[in-house]
Amino acid sequence: MGSSAKKTEKMAEKKIEKKTEKTVRRERTGLGNPGGFLMLAGMAALFGSVCGIIFLFTKAFFHSDSAYFVQLAVEQMKSGKLFPPGMCYSTALFVRTPNLLLIPLLAVIKDWMLAREIMVIEMWVILIASVFCLFLTKRDRNPVAAVIACMLLMNPYQTLDVANETTDMLFFQGAYITIFFDVVIALAIVHRIILLERSDKASRKVILMVLLALVLFFPLLGSIRIDMILTLPLVAAILVFYFVENDQRVSEVLRSRRCIAMVVLIAAVVAAGFLCYRWLGMTYWSDSKGSYLKMDKYSGLWYSIGQFVNNLTMIFGNVEGAVFLSFPGLTKFINYFYALVLVYLIPLAALIRYKKHENRFTRFLILYTWISNVVVAGVFIACNQWAPRYLLTIYLDDILLFAVLFSEYVKKRERLTAILAGLVILGYCCVCHLYFWGHYRDKIGVDPNAGLISYLEENDLHYGYASFWNAGINTVLSNGEVEILPLWDYAANGTERTPYNPSDYRWWLNNKNWYDPAAHPGKCFVLLKNYQEKDEEEQLEWIEKYGEDPDNPWVDDTPPEDICKELYSLNPKKLTYGDYTILVFEDNEEMRKLGQTLVDEDKAKEQQELHPEL
């Protein structure tokens, strides 16, 4: 009886401890149950809005860069290989990428675009789960930070006319969701490692180290740029963190097994990843490997810094032209102010108050955010990049840091103040979503290429050529029923427009086997978008912003109205649909043979001019 009474007493004590622990966890948030449920419901509503944006707006903003994921997945299904024969890549090898999620979807869904939209939603579910994994560790639970981070990450930002790169990369193209996952899940593992205690089992420590190695290794197989984005900042942050935590004594840092083990592990992973990346590149990359960041593009410190600041605020929807005393203008102002606070003021205040933060991971995240942002900003400025998407990791890092600092703020406030603070964040997110839906309401469910695809199918045109921006988009939107292959885009030189040659095709995000004339005998077509007067205006605006850069020229998305005059000797049939001119050739092999002859003659002439001695 005595032993059973003791067991009953112990069980009762455990139940009390669990209840106490749950109560403490609830109180740690500062919001209480009502506030917590309210924020979680708000996050769920925002996610519903994201799903609506993906399903209803993707076709309106779809472009050929986005098409490659689908085309690669289709080729992988046909060949049964991760790297299908003939595929050409650019600066990244598609090893562990979103297209792998497409394969099981395409096996059951015949609508390629629907499968792609579901893929992006799956990616968002994975990213949200990884954010919760980051902040819901057993010893350092922070659900408020997880919810706030997810809400801010789900914000759709926009310009006056089209969705900017933040919205495109996160909602439509979805290319950066995978990068965000890499960063967040790596930080989640490091979070658990720095909270380890000596009493923890050795197996737990080993498992965490192995997981960290795997999480860092697979992204490196796709691009060595992940070094700049994640691995190098992570190593630097770990070293600085343990240096500061050990009162700036190098000897103590060197004695820290955990610190040294992580640094050595990451260094070994980077070395192994680089070797495998080189091997994969030599094995599977074609002749075209795209362009890398080049230091010779540097064009002056103040100009590059100006570009950096401008592009950083563009991520948050900053754009010229919005009238201030209007809802769009007010929204732009709020976003600009939010960008100023989130990117500059909060990280600076957090660094100044570094020692006052009691939480170890908060201190680590402050250091990681600063180091990562400085590295990315330094490379951006040195290489004078112009695309805002290269700064999206700064956007991610600062949102994660803000979420942690906000959660610490609400923990120390009274219940009503904490709930009101949470509602301010939720309200800001709702404004961004409402503005997006309102500004683009005329594009809901719009497929701008549906008429063109129907016209091509009605005229029995299923194989042709076009500029890059008019090729992959139509192939995917037609579910592969109309196959259009990309040619080189041409940079207009004043009023001169380079002749178009269907044999001068580009090997980039493409498959060279698609161009085999023998595989597509008979009728083919060349799709030309008619010249528009706004092209010259866009070119002048481009040169004014970015200068005349031969390595990164203004690309004329309207190809020449003519193709090579010699090709007209084949008497193509001329069709017109909307803004497009369609030249129909009766014999693809004959047309391509003549085109290739012209390409060879141009190459021989160029060789003669460069080396007259030959």
Residue pairs with C-beta under 8 A, 6 or more apart in sequence:
25 141
26 32
26 33
26 36
28 141
28 411
29 35
29 36
29 143
29 144
29 407
29 410
29 411
30 144
30 407
30 410
30 411
30 412
30 413
30 415
30 418
31 38
31 39
31 144
31 410
31 415
31 418
31 419
31 422
32 415
32 418
32 419
34 419
35 415
35 418
35 419
35 422
36 143
36 144
38 419
38 422
38 423
39 144
39 147
39 148
39 151
39 422
39 426
40 147
42 151
42 426
42 429
42 430
43 147
43 150
43 151
43 154
46 151
46 154
46 429
46 430
46 433
47 124
47 128
47 150
47 154
49 154
49 433
49 437
50 121
50 124
50 154
50 156
50 171
51 121
52 437
53 156
53 171
53 436
53 437
54 117
54 120
54 121
54 171
54 172
55 117
56 444
56 445
57 163
57 171
57 172
57 440
57 443
57 444
58 113
58 116
58 117
58 120
58 171
58 172
59 113
59 445
59 446
59 447
59 448
59 477
60 440
60 443
60 444
60 446
60 447
60 448
61 162
61 163
61 167
61 168
61 172
61 443
62 113
62 172
62 473
62 476
62 477
63 173
63 469
63 473
64 468
64 469
64 470
64 471
64 472
64 473
64 486
64 509
65 173
65 175
65 472
65 509
66 116
66 172
66 173
66 174
66 473
66 476
67 472
67 473
67 475
67 476
68 472
68 509
69 97
69 98
69 99
69 102
69 116
69 119
69 174
70 99
70 102
70 106
70 112
70 115
70 116
70 476
71 472
71 475
71 476
71 511
72 84
72 87
72 94
72 99
73 99
73 100
73 102
73 103
73 106
74 106
74 112
74 480
75 84
75 87
75 511
76 82
76 84
76 99
76 103
77 103
77 106
77 107
78 84
79 85
82 95
83 280
83 283
83 284
84 511
85 513
86 286
86 511
86 512
86 513
86 514
87 284
87 286
87 510
87 511
88 285
88 286
88 288
88 507
88 508
88 509
88 510
88 511
88 512
89 284
89 285
89 286
89 289
89 290
89 509
90 288
90 289
90 290
90 508
90 509
91 223
91 225
91 289
91 290
91 291
91 292
92 222
92 223
92 225
93 221
93 222
93 223
93 277
93 280
93 281
93 284
93 285
94 222
95 218
95 221
95 222
95 280
96 178
96 218
96 219
96 221
96 222
97 178
97 222
98 119
98 120
98 123
98 174
98 175
98 177
98 178
101 119
101 122
101 123
102 115
102 116
102 119
105 115
105 118
105 119
106 112
106 115
109 115
109 118
110 479
111 479
112 476
112 477
112 479
112 480
113 476
113 477
113 479
116 476
119 174
120 171
120 172
120 174
120 177
123 174
123 177
123 178
123 181
124 154
124 177
126 177
126 181
127 153
127 177
127 180
127 181
127 184
128 150
130 181
130 184
130 185
130 188
131 146
131 149
131 150
131 153
131 184
132 143
132 146
132 150
133 184
133 185
133 188
134 146
134 184
134 185
134 187
134 188
134 191
134 400
135 141
135 142
135 143
135 145
135 146
135 149
135 403
135 404
136 142
136 143
136 146
137 188
137 191
137 192
137 195
139 195
140 191
140 195
140 359
140 361
142 404
142 407
144 403
144 406
144 407
144 410
144 411
144 422
145 400
145 403
145 404
145 406
145 407
146 403
148 402
148 403
148 406
148 407
148 422
148 425
149 399
149 400
149 402
149 403
151 425
151 426
151 429
152 399
152 402
152 403
152 425
152 429
153 170
153 180
153 396
153 399
154 429
155 429
155 432
155 433
156 163
156 166
156 167
156 171
156 432
156 433
156 436
157 164
157 166
157 167
157 315
157 316
157 317
157 335
157 432
158 164
158 167
158 317
158 435
158 436
158 439
158 440
159 314
159 317
159 319
160 319
160 321
160 322
160 328
163 171
163 172
163 440
164 314
164 315
164 317
164 319
164 388
165 314
165 315
165 387
165 388
165 389
165 392
166 315
166 316
166 317
166 388
166 389
166 392
166 395
167 436
169 175
169 176
169 177
169 389
169 392
170 176
170 177
170 180
170 392
175 389
176 389
176 392
178 219
179 219
179 226
179 229
179 392
179 393
180 392
180 396
182 215
182 219
182 226
182 229
182 230
183 229
183 230
183 393
183 396
183 397
184 396
184 400
185 215
186 212
186 215
186 216
186 230
186 234
187 365
187 368
187 400
189 208
189 211
189 212
189 215
190 212
190 234
190 238
190 262
190 364
191 361
191 364
192 208
193 205
193 208
193 209
193 212
193 258
193 262
194 241
194 258
194 360
194 361
194 364
195 360
195 361
196 204
196 205
196 208
196 258
209 261
209 262
209 265
212 262
212 265
212 266
213 265
213 268
213 269
216 226
216 230
216 231
216 234
216 266
216 269
216 270
216 273
217 269
217 272
217 273
219 226
219 230
220 226
220 227
220 231
220 269
220 270
220 273
220 274
220 276
220 277
221 273
221 276
221 277
221 280
222 277
223 277
224 273
224 274
224 277
227 270
228 375
228 376
228 379
229 372
229 376
229 393
230 372
231 266
231 269
231 270
232 375
233 368
233 371
233 372
233 375
234 266
234 368
235 262
235 263
235 266
235 267
236 371
236 375
237 364
237 367
237 368
237 371
237 372
238 259
238 262
238 263
238 266
239 253
239 259
239 263
240 367
240 371
241 363
241 364
241 367
241 368
242 253
242 256
242 258
242 259
243 249
243 250
243 253
244 354
244 363
244 367
245 360
245 363
246 252
246 253
246 256
253 259
254 260
281 289
286 507
286 512
287 507
288 506
288 507
288 508
290 508
291 551
291 552
293 379
293 383
293 385
294 383
294 551
295 382
295 383
297 383
297 384
297 385
297 549
297 551
297 552
298 304
298 382
298 383
298 384
299 384
299 547
301 381
303 384
304 380
304 381
304 382
304 384
305 381
307 380
307 381
307 384
307 385
307 386
308 377
308 380
308 381
308 391
310 318
311 380
311 385
311 386
311 387
311 388
311 390
311 391
312 339
312 343
312 388
312 391
312 394
313 336
313 339
313 340
314 388
315 339
315 388
315 391
315 392
315 395
316 335
316 336
316 338
316 339
316 342
316 395
317 331
317 332
317 335
317 336
317 432
318 332
318 335
318 336
318 339
319 332
322 328
322 329
322 331
322 332
323 329
324 330
324 333
327 435
327 438
328 435
328 439
331 431
331 432
331 435
334 428
334 431
335 432
338 428
342 398
342 399
342 402
343 394
343 398
346 398
346 401
346 402
346 405
347 366
347 369
347 370
347 373
347 398
347 401
350 357
350 366
350 369
350 401
350 405
351 366
351 370
354 363
354 366
354 367
357 363
357 366
357 408
359 404
359 408
361 404
362 404
362 405
362 408
365 400
365 401
365 404
366 401
368 397
369 397
369 398
369 400
369 401
372 393
372 394
372 397
373 394
373 397
373 398
376 390
376 391
376 393
376 394
377 391
377 394
379 385
380 390
380 391
386 545
386 546
386 552
406 421
406 425
409 421
410 417
410 418
410 421
410 422
411 418
413 421
447 477
449 473
449 474
449 477
450 477
451 577
451 578
452 474
452 577
452 578
452 580
453 474
453 477
453 478
453 481
453 482
455 577
456 462
456 464
456 474
456 478
456 482
456 525
456 582
457 478
457 481
457 482
459 575
459 582
459 584
460 523
461 482
461 523
461 524
461 525
461 582
461 584
462 481
462 482
462 483
463 482
463 483
463 484
463 520
463 523
463 524
463 525
463 588
464 482
464 483
464 484
464 485
464 524
464 525
464 526
464 527
464 582
465 471
465 484
465 485
465 486
465 487
465 502
465 505
465 524
465 525
465 526
465 527
466 474
466 484
466 485
466 486
466 487
466 526
466 527
466 528
466 529
466 559
467 486
467 487
467 489
467 490
467 529
467 557
467 559
468 486
468 487
468 488
468 489
468 506
468 508
469 489
469 557
470 484
470 527
470 529
470 557
470 559
471 484
471 485
471 486
471 487
471 527
472 484
472 486
472 509
474 482
474 484
474 527
475 482
475 483
475 484
483 514
483 520
484 527
485 505
485 510
485 514
485 515
486 505
486 506
486 508
486 510
487 500
487 501
487 502
487 504
487 505
487 506
487 559
488 504
488 505
488 506
489 506
489 555
489 556
489 557
489 559
490 497
490 498
490 500
490 555
490 556
490 559
490 560
491 498
491 553
491 554
491 555
491 556
492 498
492 535
492 536
492 539
492 554
492 556
495 536
497 531
497 556
497 559
497 560
497 561
497 562
498 560
499 560
499 562
499 563
499 564
499 565
500 526
500 528
500 559
500 560
500 562
500 563
500 564
501 563
501 564
501 567
501 595
501 598
501 599
502 526
502 563
502 567
502 591
502 592
502 595
503 592
503 595
503 596
503 598
503 599
504 595
504 599
505 515
513 519
515 592
517 588
517 589
517 592
517 593
518 589
520 588
521 587
521 588
521 589
522 586
522 587
522 588
523 584
523 585
523 586
523 587
523 588
524 584
524 585
524 588
524 591
525 582
525 583
525 584
525 585
526 563
526 572
526 582
526 583
526 585
527 580
527 582
528 559
528 560
528 561
528 563
528 580
528 581
528 582
528 583
529 557
529 558
529 559
529 579
529 580
529 581
530 558
530 561
530 579
530 580
530 581
531 558
531 560
531 561
532 558
532 579
535 556
535 557
535 558
538 554
539 554
539 556
542 554
543 554
546 552
546 554
561 581
563 583
564 595
564 598
566 594
566 598
567 585
567 591
567 594
567 595
567 598
569 594
570 585
570 586
570 587
570 590
570 591
570 594
572 583
572 584
572 585
573 583
573 584
574 581
574 582
574 583
574 584
575 581
575 582
575 583
575 584
576 582
585 591
607 614
608 614
